[in-house]
Amino acid sequence: MKAQWVGYAGAIGGWLIGLGITFALQRFMDPVHLPLVGIGFVVGIAALWGRIPGAIAAVLMTLSYDFFFLPPLFSFVVSTQHFVSLVVLLAIALAVGQLAARLRRQAIAARTRQENAQATAQLARDLTGAVTAKQAVEITKNRMREIFGFVPEISLDPNDTEGATGEMVLPLKAPRKVRGSMRLSRSAVAPEDQALLETFAAVCALSLERIHFVEVAHDALLRMEGEKMRSHVLSCLSHDLRTPLTGIVAQSGRLALGLSGNGTVRTESVELAGVADSLHRESSRMADLVENLLELARLQSGGVRLRLDWHSAEDLCASALRHREKFLADRKLSVDVDDRLALVWCDGVLVERVIVNLLDNAHRHTPPEGGLRLWARPTSTGVAIGLDDQGPGLRTQVESGETTVGGIGLSLCRAIARAHGGLLEVSDAPGGGARVELRLVQTQRAPEPPAEEVSE
Amino acid sequence: MNEARTVLVIEDERAILKLLRDVLEDEHLVVREATTGRMGLVEAASRRPDLVVLDLGLPDMDGKDVLRDLRNWSDIPVLVLSARGAEEEKVVALDLGADDYLVKPFGVPELMARLRALLRRREGATAAKGPVYKFGDATVDMVTRFVTKAGVEIHVTPVEFRLLSELLRAEGRIVTQRHLLREVWGPGHEANTHYLRIYMGHLRRKLEDDPARPRHLLTETGVGCRCLCERAEEP
C-alpha cells in the first residue's frame, strides 16, 4: 500500500521537476524537442516505481506539454496537426514507460528468485547436519525466523492437519509419507512468500524422512548386533554345558554298566549299581532338559530358519520312538499312523523333537501301567500328530498346580508349533487321560514320484 | 584277530578325551590322542590307526577340513562327534567321507556299537563275502536280485531294489539323502526328498515286521537313512 503512494507521489514529483526543466530549456530549444525531456522522466519514473506511476507521468507529461508549450498556450485546445503529434507522443511515453516498468519487475523477480533459492539451499545445508527430528525442527524454525520474520509451529504428528480459523497448515510431505505439519498465522504470510514456504516445508519433510530412515537403519543394526551376540552366547553356553554333561552321562553310564553288566554283580554293590543307574538316568534327563532349554532359547531369540522338507509322519514317529526305546521299554505303546496321511512339509528335526518331548511328558505324568498311543492323522487343514495317555488327565495336572502344563518340554513343543505357524493343543483323550497334539497347517501336497517303467 | 588295534581320538576337550580313552581301553583298544586338528593329521599319518574319532569342533581348524585332508590319502574309518541340532554339519561331514556320526551327549553302549561296527567292517573288508545280505528274517541277493522275507519271495520294483542295494552296500553305515537320491534317481533329483520318503515307506511295508516301528530300515531325520544288515560269508 505504502509503496503505491510513494510511486504516485514520485510520479507527480518527477513530472513537476520535468516540467520545471522543460520551462528552463524552453528558451534554447525548439518546442518540437521539448517532449524528449518529459519522455526521459517517464522512463525514470516507470523504472523506479513501476507501471502505474509511469502511466500517470506519461499522461501528465502529454497534457502539460499541450497546455504550456503548444499554441494556443495555456489552453487544451489543439489544432488537428498538433493533436496527432500529441497522440503519438502519449503512445510513445506510455510504451517506453511500460517497457521500463517491465524491466524493473523482471529484475526484482530475478532477485527474489535468487534470494529464495539461496534461502532454500541454506536451509537444506543446515538440515544435513541434523541427526534428530527435534534438531531438524529447530533449524527450520530458525531459518524461517531469518527469512520470513515469523516462527511457525511444527508438529511431528502426521495426522495433525486441522488448523484453527486464520491459521494456515502446511503438511510436511515427504516422498514416502506425511511426516508432520507446519502451522502459521495466515495474516503473517505474504502471498508472494507462499511458494517459498511450501519449498521450506518440503525440504524440512525430506530431512525428517531421512532422519527417520537413519533411525530405522540404526535400530536394525542394533537388533542384528543383539541377535549376533545372543547366538554367540547361546553357542558358547551350549558348548560349555554339553561338554561336562557328555562326560557325566557317559561316565555314569559306564559305571552302571560296569556294576551291573555281565551278571557279575557282587552282593555288596547291588546298592551301588542302583545308585550308578539312577545317576545315569538323572544325568541323561538333565542333558535332555538342557537340550530343550537351549533349543527353546534358540527359537525364542528369533532368527531361526526352519529347514523345511518333506517328511513322513511314520518316519518321524519311528525315529522319535527309537530315541526313547529303552526309556519306554516298560510301557504299553501303540503307534497308529493313518494310511491316508500324505507327506508332511515341516522341519523334521524339530517335529521329531516335539514327539520325543510328548513321549517324555506322558512318561513322567502317567503311572507305569498306563498305555500310550502315538497317532498321526490328516485334518481338514493339514496334519495332527498326537499322543494319548491313560494318566490322570489334564484337569488333574492343572489342578495340582502345574499352571504351565508340561514345563520346558511342552514350552519347546509350543515354540516349535508356533515357528511352523501351527499350534499345540492339549485336551482330554477319548478314553480318559490327556491328549497333546501338534497341529500343522499344510498348504501343498508332495508331488508323486515318477511312475516306474514295468520292465523286469 | 585281537591283536591291539589303534584308535586315534582327535578331541580338544579333556573331559571327553578322558572319557573316550576310558571307554576304548575297556575294549582293549590302543588309544592315541590329539587335541588339535593339525596334530591329529600328523598322528593319523604316522601311527596309521584303525579308526579315527573326530570332534567337529576343534580349536585350530574346522573338523570338516581335517576330514577333507585325511580323505585325500586315507580311507581309515572316521567316526564324527557333533552337537545335537547341527544336522547340516553332519551331512557335510558324511558327504566328505565320514563313516558315521555320534551326537553329544552320547551313551557308552551307543558309542561302542558304532565303534565295533566300524572296526568289524574294516576287518571284514579283506574277508571273502558273498552277495547275500541279511537283516531280520529278510535276505537280499545282490546278484540274482532275489528278495525274501521269512522264506517267501517278495517282489520289489527296480527303483526299490536300487534304493535297497545302496543302503545294503553301506553295511549299516548311514547314507545321506542327497547321496541316495543321486544314486537311485539320478543327478538333478537331490532335492526330491519326497521320493525317498515314499520309497522307504514301501520297503518298510514289504520287509519290516512292523513298518511303524522299523528295526532295520531306519531314517535319521535330517541326515539320511541306514539299513542295519549283515553280509553273509561266502559259503
Interface residues (C-beta under 8 A of the other chain):
Chain A: S238 H239 R242 T243 P244 L245 T246 G247 V249 A250 Q251 G253 R254 L257 S284 A287 E291 L294 E295 R298 R307 D309 W310 H311 S312 E314 D315 L316 C317 A318 S319 L321 R322 V335 D336 V337 L343 G348 V349 E352 A446 P447 P449 E452 E453 S455 E456
Chain B: E13 A15 I16 K18 L19 D22 V23 D26 G57 A83 R84 G85 E87 E88 K104 P105 F106 G107 V108 P109 L111 T157 P158 V159 N192 T193 H194 Y195 R197 I198 Y199 M200 G201 R204 P211 A212 R213 P214 L218 T219 E220 T221 G222
